[in-house]
Amino acid sequence: MNAVFYILAALTLAGGLATVLLKQLVHCALAVTVAFAGLALLFLQLDAQFAGFAQILVYIGAVAILIVFAILLTRGSELPKDGVFSKTWFLGLVIAAAVFAVLGWAVLASVSAVPQQNAVPSVTVRDIGIALVGRYVLPLEIVALLLTAATIGAVIVAMHEKERPR
């Protein structure tokens, strides 16, 4: 373990904690984007290029931006009246610590149960890319159309809700 790992782990944990503890919904969405970026950088440091770049493209480039747009389209920009942190911040912190403890226990308990592998498959990002634009091009295009239709539908629903008088 080197210093870069600890910095990235701290960045990821800080983004996750900020997501749980902050009160303003836009700030929570931006904090989850920071957590996604920390995870992507951890994947890249572990030489899992496909997982890291998929994290960047899918979660940061699509999901996080879609969440921010959905928040901005559906909610007003009212400021919180009583501080930045939620009233239930302590409960969120306790739940996050409990989930972290259970996941940590599961990982540590499963280390001895996993058989040691001798040969690691050598699949590169280039091989995955060639498979996606060759053999799996139809499922890739169907998923792209489905996500585009879902995004357009979410925008239409948000526009109709905004037009209704309160």
C-alpha positions in Angstrom: 0.0 0.0 0.0 1.4 3.3 -1.0 0.5 6.9 -0.2 -1.6 7.3 -3.4 -3.9 4.5 -2.3 -4.5 6.2 1.0 -5.2 9.6 -0.6 -7.7 8.0 -3.0 -9.3 6.1 -0.2 -9.6 9.2 1.9 -11.1 11.1 -1.1 -13.6 8.3 -1.7 -14.6 8.1 1.9 -14.9 11.9 2.2 -17.2 11.9 -0.8 -19.4 9.2 0.6 -19.6 10.8 4.0 -20.4 14.1 2.5 -23.2 12.4 0.5 -24.7 11.1 3.6 -24.2 14.1 5.9 -25.0 17.1 3.7 -28.5 18.6 3.6 -28.6 20.4 0.3 -29.5 17.8 -2.4 -27.3 19.3 -5.1 -24.3 19.2 -2.8 -25.1 15.5 -2.0 -25.2 14.8 -5.8 -21.9 16.5 -6.3 -20.4 14.6 -3.3 -21.5 11.3 -4.8 -19.7 12.3 -8.0 -16.5 12.8 -6.0 -17.0 9.3 -4.5 -17.5 7.9 -8.0 -14.3 9.6 -9.1 -12.3 8.2 -6.2 -13.6 4.7 -7.0 -12.6 5.2 -10.7 -9.1 6.3 -9.7 -8.8 3.3 -7.3 -9.7 1.0 -10.2 -7.2 2.6 -12.5 -4.5 2.3 -9.8 -5.2 -1.4 -9.5 -4.7 -1.8 -13.3 -8.3 -2.5 -14.0 -8.5 0.0 -16.9 -11.9 -1.1 -18.2 -13.6 -0.9 -14.8 -12.0 2.5 -14.2 -12.9 4.0 -17.5 -16.4 2.5 -17.3 -16.8 4.1 -13.9 -15.8 7.4 -15.4 -18.0 7.2 -18.5 -21.1 5.6 -16.9 -21.2 6.8 -13.4 -19.6 10.2 -13.6 -20.4 11.0 -17.2 -23.9 9.8 -17.2 -25.5 8.9 -13.9 -24.1 11.7 -11.7 -24.8 14.3 -14.4 -28.3 12.9 -14.9 -29.0 13.1 -11.1 -27.8 16.7 -11.0 -30.0 17.6 -14.0 -33.0 15.8 -12.5 -32.6 17.7 -9.2 -32.2 21.0 -10.9 -35.2 20.4 -13.2 -37.6 19.1 -10.5 -36.8 21.1 -7.4 -36.5 24.8 -6.6 -33.3 26.3 -5.5 -34.5 27.1 -2.0 -31.7 27.4 0.6 -31.8 25.4 3.8 -32.9 27.5 6.8 -31.3 25.6 9.6 -27.7 24.7 8.7 -25.9 22.6 6.1 -26.2 19.2 7.8 -29.3 17.2 8.0 -31.1 16.7 11.3 -30.5 12.9 11.1 -26.8 13.2 10.3 -25.8 11.0 13.2 -28.2 8.2 12.2 -26.8 8.3 8.7 -23.3 8.1 10.1 -24.2 5.1 12.2 -25.8 3.3 9.3 -22.8 4.0 7.1 -20.4 2.7 9.7 -22.5 -0.4 10.2 -22.6 -1.1 6.5 -18.9 -0.5 6.3 -18.3 -2.9 9.2 -20.4 -5.6 7.7 -18.8 -5.3 4.3 -15.3 -5.3 5.9 -16.2 -8.4 7.9 -17.5 -10.1 4.8 -14.3 -9.4 2.8 -12.0 -10.5 5.6 -14.0 -13.7 6.2 -14.1 -14.6 2.5 -10.3 -14.2 1.9 -9.6 -17.7 3.2 -12.5 -19.2 1.2 -11.3 -17.9 -2.2 -9.0 -20.3 -3.9 -5.7 -18.9 -5.1 -5.6 -18.6 -8.9 -2.4 -19.2 -10.8 -3.2 -17.8 -14.2 -4.7 -14.4 -14.6 -6.7 -13.9 -17.9 -5.1 -11.3 -20.1 -8.0 -9.3 -21.5 -7.2 -5.7 -22.4 -9.4 -2.7 -22.9 -8.7 -3.0 -26.6 -10.1 -6.5 -26.7 -13.2 -5.5 -24.8 -13.7 -2.5 -27.2 -13.3 -4.7 -30.3 -15.9 -7.1 -28.9 -18.3 -4.3 -28.1 -18.2 -2.8 -31.6 -18.0 -6.2 -33.3 -19.9 -9.1 -31.7 -22.0 -7.1 -29.2 -22.8 -4.0 -31.2 -26.6 -4.7 -31.3 -27.0 -5.0 -27.5 -24.8 -1.9 -27.1 -27.0 0.1 -29.5 -30.2 -1.1 -27.8 -28.9 0.0 -24.4 -27.9 3.4 -25.8 -31.5 3.9 -27.3 -33.1 2.7 -24.0 -31.0 5.2 -22.0 -31.8 8.0 -24.4 -35.5 7.3 -24.3 -35.4 7.2 -20.5 -33.6 10.5 -20.3 -36.1 12.2 -22.7 -39.0 10.7 -20.7 -37.5 12.1 -17.5 -37.1 15.5 -18.9 -40.7 15.5 -20.3 -42.1 14.4 -16.9 -40.1 17.0 -15.1 -41.3 19.8 -17.5 -45.0 18.8 -17.0 -44.6 18.8 -13.2 -43.0 22.2 -13.3 -45.8 23.7 -15.3 -48.5 22.6 -12.8 -49.6 25.3 -10.4 -49.0 24.5 -6.7 
